[in-house]
Amino acid sequence: MKLNDKVAVITGSARGIGRAIAEAMARKGARVVITDRDGAEADATARAIGDAATAIKADASSPTEIQALFEGAVARFGGSTSWSTTLASAPRVSSSTSSSRNGSA
């Protein structure tokens, strides 16, 4: 699959699985936005990937920072973006129903 002219914003991509996703997408032709709470690590990863990458420091659990991330990605690469999240933890979502492992509520 070719990803030419695509922009991917990958949260948590300064290291680990997120970085591997960003590197793979860049190899396939995508321009990638490396984002992580660790801005220095994100910068280092973007430099390692090369011209197809840019880094934006952001905490994916912060709506304000996600808005700034989106605006930065659009400013750098234009409006057509794809998002991939590789969060170590995600906020809890409440549900009106619950069940235990054995199937009883």
Backbone as CSV, one residue per row, in Angstrom:
resi,resn,N_x,N_y,N_z,CA_x,CA_y,CA_z,C_x,C_y,C_z
1,MET,0.841,-1.171,0.000,0.000,0.000,0.000,0.888,1.236,0.000
2,LYS,0.610,2.154,-0.879,1.335,3.417,-0.953,0.569,4.471,-0.176
3,LEU,1.294,5.299,0.540,0.671,6.354,1.342,1.097,7.743,0.882
4,ASN,1.519,7.844,-0.374,1.918,9.140,-0.915,0.793,10.150,-0.744
5,ASP,1.169,11.372,-0.406,0.228,12.481,-0.214,-0.702,12.296,0.975
6,LYS,-0.405,11.354,1.860,-1.187,11.158,3.081,-0.392,11.735,4.247
7,VAL,-1.106,12.206,5.247,-0.483,12.694,6.470,-0.999,11.856,7.620
8,ALA,-0.090,11.347,8.421,-0.463,10.536,9.578,0.007,11.229,10.852
9,VAL,-0.912,11.389,11.787,-0.582,11.903,13.108,-0.603,10.707,14.045
10,ILE,0.547,10.377,14.614,0.649,9.195,15.449,0.987,9.629,16.872
11,THR,0.029,9.474,17.782,0.298,9.835,19.166,1.167,8.772,19.815
12,GLY,1.968,9.204,20.777,2.852,8.268,21.460,3.902,7.678,20.542
13,SER,4.368,8.463,19.582,5.239,7.907,18.544,6.716,8.258,18.699
14,ALA,7.111,8.734,19.866,8.525,9.034,20.075,9.356,7.770,20.247
15,ARG,8.692,6.685,20.644,9.420,5.430,20.900,8.470,4.251,20.756
16,GLY,9.012,3.073,20.816,8.213,1.850,20.867,7.342,1.616,19.642
17,ILE,6.147,1.094,19.910,5.217,0.737,18.835,4.828,1.963,18.008
18,GLY,4.585,3.075,18.665,4.231,4.299,17.938,5.310,4.717,16.965
19,ARG,6.573,4.648,17.407,7.681,4.992,16.515,7.740,4.027,15.340
20,ALA,7.561,2.744,15.606,7.592,1.747,14.527,6.494,2.017,13.503
21,ILE,5.306,2.407,13.984,4.207,2.750,13.074,4.600,3.951,12.221
22,ALA,5.156,4.984,12.846,5.556,6.193,12.119,6.621,5.886,11.075
23,GLU,7.617,5.100,11.449,8.683,4.744,10.506,8.130,3.960,9.322
24,ALA,7.234,3.020,9.598,6.648,2.208,8.524,5.812,3.075,7.592
25,MET,5.036,3.981,8.158,4.194,4.842,7.319,5.059,5.778,6.478
26,ALA,6.129,6.305,7.049,7.033,7.170,6.285,7.693,6.394,5.144
27,ARG,8.085,5.143,5.410,8.680,4.315,4.338,7.697,4.096,3.195
28,LYS,6.407,4.085,3.501,5.374,3.880,2.472,4.974,5.186,1.793
29,GLY,5.609,6.303,2.183,5.374,7.565,1.494,4.579,8.598,2.255
30,ALA,4.088,8.264,3.445,3.304,9.236,4.227,4.211,10.286,4.851
31,ARG,3.643,11.440,5.062,4.279,12.444,5.906,3.713,12.204,7.302
32,VAL,4.585,12.180,8.312,4.148,11.790,9.647,4.395,12.892,10.663
33,VAL,3.447,12.998,11.598,3.580,13.910,12.716,3.877,13.058,13.944
34,ILE,5.079,13.234,14.465,5.507,12.511,15.657,5.041,13.322,16.860
35,THR,4.257,12.707,17.712,3.780,13.428,18.882,3.919,12.578,20.133
36,ASP,4.323,13.255,21.203,4.551,12.580,22.467,4.600,13.636,23.559
37,ARG,4.400,13.217,24.810,4.535,14.150,25.934,5.985,14.575,26.097
38,ASP,6.912,13.739,25.647,8.340,14.039,25.714,8.747,14.714,24.404
39,GLY,8.749,16.032,24.405,9.032,16.785,23.188,10.416,16.544,22.621
40,ALA,11.416,16.413,23.495,12.784,16.173,23.020,12.886,14.821,22.320
41,GLU,12.237,13.821,22.878,12.246,12.484,22.260,11.490,12.509,20.924
42,ALA,10.381,13.237,20.872,9.629,13.369,19.618,10.484,14.047,18.553
43,ASP,11.197,15.106,18.938,12.092,15.790,17.995,13.157,14.841,17.461
44,ALA,13.759,14.044,18.356,14.809,13.106,17.945,14.267,12.072,16.961
45,THR,13.062,11.580,17.224,12.458,10.598,16.327,12.164,11.217,14.964
46,ALA,11.619,12.426,14.953,11.327,13.099,13.678,12.610,13.322,12.886
47,ARG,13.674,13.731,13.561,14.960,13.918,12.867,15.466,12.598,12.287
48,ALA,15.299,11.512,13.034,15.756,10.208,12.554,14.978,9.757,11.318
49,ILE,13.704,10.075,11.262,12.881,9.697,10.107,13.229,10.562,8.899
50,GLY,13.475,11.839,9.125,13.881,12.722,8.029,12.823,13.733,7.646
51,ASP,12.922,14.218,6.400,12.065,15.305,5.921,10.578,14.977,5.915
52,ALA,10.230,13.713,5.918,8.820,13.312,5.894,8.171,13.448,7.261
53,ALA,8.947,13.822,8.278,8.411,13.863,9.643,8.567,15.240,10.274
54,THR,7.643,15.536,11.163,7.746,16.705,12.025,7.308,16.279,13.418
55,ALA,7.772,16.991,14.429,7.427,16.651,15.806,6.577,17.760,16.425
56,ILE,5.569,17.350,17.174,4.749,18.277,17.941,4.555,17.670,19.322
57,LYS,5.016,18.382,20.349,4.856,17.904,21.729,3.389,18.036,22.111
58,ALA,2.813,16.944,22.612,1.413,16.974,23.042,1.124,15.812,23.972
59,ASP,0.247,16.062,24.915,-0.278,15.029,25.808,-1.647,14.642,25.273
60,ALA,-1.775,13.413,24.809,-3.014,12.961,24.164,-4.199,12.910,25.117
61,SER,-3.957,13.039,26.414,-5.075,13.050,27.359,-5.625,14.452,27.583
62,SER,-5.017,15.454,26.942,-5.434,16.843,27.102,-6.161,17.341,25.851
63,PRO,-7.454,17.633,25.956,-8.181,18.149,24.791,-7.552,19.419,24.209
64,THR,-7.042,20.283,25.057,-6.404,21.516,24.587,-5.163,21.203,23.758
65,GLU,-4.357,20.264,24.246,-3.143,19.906,23.511,-3.456,19.148,22.228
66,ILE,-4.510,18.356,22.221,-4.907,17.663,20.997,-5.373,18.677,19.948
67,GLN,-6.090,19.702,20.372,-6.511,20.764,19.445,-5.281,21.447,18.848
68,ALA,-4.302,21.773,19.695,-3.076,22.404,19.208,-2.309,21.462,18.278
69,LEU,-2.320,20.172,18.591,-1.681,19.170,17.737,-2.330,19.163,16.360
70,PHE,-3.645,19.126,16.323,-4.365,19.136,15.052,-4.026,20.392,14.248
71,GLU,-4.063,21.544,14.908,-3.758,22.801,14.220,-2.321,22.813,13.698
72,GLY,-1.383,22.276,14.489,0.006,22.211,14.049,0.203,21.279,12.874
73,ALA,-0.490,20.146,12.886,-0.390,19.197,11.777,-0.933,19.801,10.490
74,VAL,-2.071,20.475,10.591,-2.666,21.115,9.415,-1.756,22.231,8.899
75,ALA,-1.192,23.018,9.812,-0.302,24.107,9.400,0.937,23.571,8.680
76,ARG,1.451,22.446,9.134,2.682,21.899,8.558,2.439,21.135,7.258
77,PHE,1.376,20.322,7.218,1.188,19.403,6.097,-0.119,19.573,5.335
78,GLY,-1.022,20.398,5.778,-2.306,20.542,5.096,-3.411,19.806,5.828
79,GLY,-4.620,19.840,5.268,-5.797,19.392,5.989,-6.171,17.931,5.929
80,SER,-5.578,17.127,5.089,-5.979,15.724,4.973,-5.076,14.863,5.846
81,THR,-5.588,14.458,7.007,-4.755,13.698,7.929,-5.425,12.413,8.370
82,SER,-4.598,11.481,8.802,-5.037,10.218,9.374,-4.488,10.177,10.795
83,TRP,-5.243,9.619,11.723,-4.818,9.588,13.118,-4.593,8.163,13.573
84,SER,-3.528,7.946,14.331,-3.263,6.657,14.960,-2.850,6.930,16.399
85,THR,-3.509,6.284,17.341,-3.138,6.488,18.732,-2.505,5.232,19.297
86,THR,-1.434,5.423,20.027,-0.772,4.324,20.706,-0.602,4.726,22.162
87,LEU,-1.709,4.823,22.851,-1.702,5.285,24.229,-1.414,4.146,25.192
88,ALA,-0.610,4.444,26.183,-0.351,3.455,27.226,-1.569,3.297,28.116
89,SER,-2.319,4.351,28.268,-3.555,4.288,29.042,-4.563,5.220,28.416
90,ALA,-5.796,4.920,28.621,-6.867,5.738,28.061,-7.851,6.051,29.179
91,PRO,-8.561,7.170,29.061,-9.532,7.496,30.098,-10.643,6.457,30.158
92,ARG,-11.166,6.253,31.338,-12.275,5.321,31.517,-13.542,5.883,30.890
93,VAL,-14.273,5.024,30.250,-15.559,5.393,29.667,-16.620,4.679,30.470
94,SER,-17.545,5.444,31.020,-18.589,4.802,31.821,-19.641,4.211,30.903
95,SER,-20.288,3.181,31.406,-21.310,2.500,30.641,-22.538,2.340,31.520
96,SER,-23.695,2.331,30.919,-24.911,2.159,31.701,-25.115,0.717,32.123
97,THR,-24.385,-0.202,31.509,-24.469,-1.613,31.906,-23.080,-2.111,32.214
98,SER,-23.014,-3.102,33.069,-21.735,-3.709,33.364,-21.914,-5.197,33.560
99,SER,-20.862,-5.942,33.406,-20.931,-7.375,33.638,-19.606,-7.843,34.187
100,SER,-19.627,-8.941,34.875,-18.388,-9.510,35.400,-17.870,-10.535,34.406
101,ARG,-16.723,-11.116,34.713,-16.120,-12.109,33.818,-16.991,-13.345,33.653
102,ASN,-17.773,-13.695,34.658,-18.582,-14.914,34.542,-19.924,-14.669,33.897
103,GLY,-20.174,-13.441,33.446,-21.377,-13.143,32.705,-22.511,-12.596,33.541
104,SER,-22.349,-12.548,34.862,-23.424,-11.988,35.677,-23.212,-10.493,35.854
105,ALA,-24.307,-9.776,35.995,-24.215,-8.326,36.132,-24.111,-7.918,37.574
